Amino acid sequence: MERTATLGGNPTASNQITNPVNSAVEAAAQTAHKTTDIIADKAAVQVDRSAAAIHRAVDGAADAATSTAEWASGTFEQAQQVKTRFTESASASIRARPIATVAGVLIVGYLLGRLARL
């Protein structure tokens, strides 16, 4: 807000005094705005770089988790197949020699019982 008249009634003296002050304030404000814009631009670049790095890290972790899950799933399926083969083999062996199997199980049970008492 500029004053157009002073106590002495000389408007030009007031304009000469306020214009240099206003000009200095406006120049300082413009410099501050430019500096703020430069800082904001640099910060935006750094934020973009950080966001990109974080996205790459998350993508890498997701890929690792996916491959681990696939490996675990495959391992579980293999364990199921081994279990099935072992069960079938044991069943075939028991059917082939039932008396020997029962006698063997009794002996193993007796030995484990004796070991448990020690």
Secondary structure, 3 states (H helix, E strand, C coil): CCCCCCCCCCHHHHHHHHHHHHHHHHHHHHHHHHHHHHHHHHHHHHHHHHHHHHHHHHHHHHHHHHHHHHHHHHHHHHHHHHHHHHHHHHHHHHHHCHHHHHHHHHHHHHHHHHHHHC
